[in-house]
Amino acid sequence: MSAFCYHVGQRIKKYRKSRGYTIEQFSVMINKSKATVSKYENGTITIDIDTLYDISQKLDIDLKCFLDYQPPMPHNTEPVLPKNFYFNQPRAYMYYYDGRIRQIVRSLLCFSPSATGETVDVMLYVGVEDFGNPDRCQHLFTGEMKAFDTITHMVLNNQINDAEKMYICMLNPMQTRTPAIGLLSGIGSTPFFAPIALKTLISKEPLEENDRLLNTIKLDKDDYHLLKYYNMMVVNRPAALFLE
């Protein structure tokens, strides 16, 4: 069993369950036996591309969401992204504070060059318990990133609910090792269904989840002052001011 086959199989299992299908139901949908579907999900047999495409269509999930496996990166590996981008490595680590659950939410960003070369493809694993096992996340978003000299934009779609979009806008730090702080906006669910916006911090390395990080990503009195004065959410201070 290869790590890639196991990864694809776990993706199939994750999305099948998210759609509410049993193995019996799903095997009928793709004209395979229950035993074959079970072997696909356990990674014990290789799945052909035609079958995987059929599965993606039946589950209404983008095909690339099954093929996002990233092997362990050896040390001293060259960046896979253009070097003029602030995010010029395959992974980044995102943090924000969710006041509904009163805790920091950690997420993993995975980058890869797009087919056109104009943008960067993004996989965002939201709410991971362990960065080493991002598949056990609360939500999965895919989309693209466009970086400029001073600012970076990401536009992402929830792979389970296509109506849910996420937009991330951040200022690129002057120092390449400094975390980037920006604004994350999208649609909130419980306890209300409405547009939301909050501060987020993205780092090239995992950060210690302490009071310093918490104070960086929570709204403070200066944020409230700007909101009241300008009637808009403003994130205009570099993260280095908080993390020095």
C-alpha positions in Angstrom: 0.0 0.0 0.0 1.5 3.3 -1.1 1.1 6.5 0.9 -0.5 8.1 -2.1 -3.2 5.4 -2.5 -4.0 5.6 1.2 -4.3 9.4 1.0 -6.7 9.2 -2.0 -8.7 6.5 -0.3 -9.1 8.6 2.9 -10.2 11.5 0.8 -12.9 9.3 -0.8 -14.0 8.1 2.6 -14.1 11.6 4.0 -16.2 13.1 1.2 -18.5 10.0 1.0 -19.4 10.4 4.7 -19.8 14.1 4.4 -22.5 13.5 1.7 -24.2 10.9 4.0 -23.6 7.9 1.8 -23.0 4.4 3.2 -20.5 2.2 1.4 -23.4 0.1 0.1 -25.1 3.1 -1.3 -22.0 4.6 -2.9 -20.9 1.3 -4.4 -24.1 1.2 -6.4 -23.7 4.8 -7.5 -20.3 4.1 -9.1 -21.1 0.5 -10.2 -18.5 -1.2 -8.0 -18.8 -3.8 -5.3 -18.8 -2.9 -1.6 -15.5 -4.8 -1.2 -13.9 -2.8 -4.0 -15.0 0.6 -2.5 -13.7 -0.5 0.9 -10.3 -1.4 -0.7 -10.2 2.0 -2.4 -10.8 3.8 0.9 -8.2 1.7 2.7 -5.7 2.2 0.0 -5.1 -1.5 -0.6 -5.7 -1.3 -4.3 -4.9 1.3 -6.9 -7.7 3.3 -8.3 -7.7 4.2 -12.0 -8.2 7.8 -13.1 -11.5 7.1 -14.9 -13.0 5.7 -11.7 -11.6 8.5 -9.6 -13.1 11.0 -12.0 -16.5 9.3 -11.7 -16.2 9.3 -7.9 -15.5 13.1 -8.0 -18.5 13.7 -10.1 -20.8 11.6 -8.0 -19.6 13.3 -4.8 -19.6 16.8 -6.5 -16.0 17.4 -5.3 -13.2 18.9 -7.5 -10.9 16.2 -8.7 -7.8 18.0 -7.5 -9.1 17.6 -3.9 -8.3 13.9 -4.1 -4.8 14.5 -5.6 -3.3 17.0 -3.1 -0.9 14.5 -1.5 2.4 16.0 -0.6 5.3 13.7 0.2 7.6 14.6 3.1 9.8 17.5 2.0 13.6 16.8 2.2 15.8 19.4 3.8 17.2 22.2 1.6 14.5 21.7 -1.0 14.1 24.6 -3.4 10.9 26.6 -3.2 8.2 25.3 -5.5 6.8 28.9 -6.0 8.3 31.9 -7.6 10.9 33.4 -5.3 9.5 36.9 -5.5 6.4 35.8 -3.6 6.3 36.2 0.1 4.9 32.7 0.4 7.6 30.9 -1.6 7.4 27.6 0.1 4.8 24.7 -0.1 3.2 25.3 3.3 2.2 28.1 5.7 0.4 28.2 9.0 -2.7 30.3 9.7 -4.2 31.3 13.0 -7.4 33.2 14.0 -9.4 33.6 17.1 -13.0 32.3 17.1 -15.0 34.0 19.8 -17.9 31.5 19.4 -15.7 28.8 20.9 -13.3 31.0 22.7 -10.1 29.6 21.3 -7.4 29.9 18.6 -8.2 28.0 15.4 -5.1 26.7 13.6 -5.2 25.9 9.9 -2.7 24.7 7.2 -2.2 26.3 3.8 -0.7 24.2 1.1 0.6 25.9 -2.1 1.4 24.6 -5.6 2.1 26.3 -8.9 -1.0 26.7 -11.1 -1.2 25.4 -14.7 -1.1 28.9 -16.1 1.7 30.2 -13.8 -0.3 33.4 -13.2 -1.6 32.4 -9.8 -0.8 29.8 -7.1 -3.2 26.9 -6.3 -4.2 26.8 -2.6 -5.5 24.1 -0.3 -6.7 25.4 3.1 -7.3 22.9 5.9 -9.3 24.8 8.5 -9.4 23.7 12.1 -6.6 21.1 12.2 -5.7 19.4 15.5 -2.2 18.4 14.2 -0.3 20.1 11.3 1.2 16.7 10.5 -2.3 15.2 9.9 -4.3 17.9 8.1 -6.9 15.5 6.8 -8.5 15.6 10.2 -9.7 19.1 9.7 -13.1 20.8 10.2 -13.3 22.3 6.7 -11.5 22.1 3.4 -11.2 25.0 1.0 -9.5 25.2 -2.4 -8.8 28.2 -4.5 -6.0 30.4 -5.7 -3.6 33.0 -4.5 -2.3 36.1 -6.3 0.7 37.9 -4.8 1.9 41.4 -5.4 4.8 43.4 -4.0 3.0 44.6 -0.9 -0.2 42.6 -0.7 -1.5 39.1 -1.2 -5.0 37.9 -2.1 -6.6 34.5 -1.7 -10.0 33.5 -2.9 -11.2 30.1 -1.7 -14.3 27.8 -2.0 -15.5 25.3 0.6 -15.4 21.8 -1.0 -18.5 20.5 0.8 -20.7 23.6 0.5 -20.1 25.6 -2.7 -22.1 28.5 -1.4 -19.4 29.2 1.2 -16.5 31.3 0.0 -13.5 32.7 1.9 -11.4 35.8 1.0 -8.1 36.5 2.7 -6.2 39.8 2.1 -2.9 40.5 3.9 0.0 42.9 3.8 3.3 41.3 2.9 5.9 41.8 5.7 9.1 43.6 4.8 11.1 40.8 6.5 10.5 37.4 4.9 10.5 35.5 8.2 7.9 37.8 9.8 4.3 36.5 10.0 1.8 38.3 7.8 -1.4 39.7 9.4 -4.5 40.3 7.4 -8.3 40.1 7.1 -10.3 36.9 6.6 -13.9 37.3 5.4 -16.7 34.9 4.6 -19.9 33.5 5.9 -20.4 32.5 9.5 -22.7 29.7 10.6 -23.8 29.2 14.2 -25.1 31.0 16.1 -25.9 33.2 13.1 -25.8 32.9 9.3 -24.2 36.1 8.1 -21.2 37.7 6.5 -18.2 38.0 8.9 -14.7 39.4 9.0 -11.8 38.8 11.4 -8.1 39.2 11.9 -5.8 36.3 10.8 -2.1 35.7 11.1 -0.1 33.6 8.6 3.4 32.3 9.3 6.0 30.3 7.4 6.6 28.3 10.6 4.3 27.0 13.3 3.9 29.4 16.2 3.6 28.8 19.9 0.0 29.3 20.9 0.4 31.6 23.8 -1.0 34.9 25.1 1.2 36.8 22.7 -0.3 35.1 19.7 -3.8 35.4 21.2 -3.4 39.2 21.7 -2.2 39.5 18.1 -5.2 38.0 16.5 -8.0 39.2 18.9 -9.6 42.6 18.2 -8.2 45.2 20.6 -9.1 48.7 21.6 -7.2 50.2 18.7 -9.2 48.0 16.3 -12.5 49.1 17.9 -11.3 52.8 17.7 -10.6 52.5 13.9 -13.9 50.6 13.4 -15.9 53.4 15.1 -14.0 56.3 13.5 -13.9 55.0 9.9 -16.9 52.7 10.0 -14.7 49.9 8.6 -12.6 47.0 9.7 -9.0 48.1 9.3 -5.9 45.8 9.7 -3.0 48.1 9.2 -0.3 47.1 11.7 2.5 44.5 11.0 2.5 41.4 13.0 6.1 42.0 14.0 4.9 44.7 16.4 3.1 42.0 18.4 5.6 39.1 18.0 8.9 40.7 18.8 
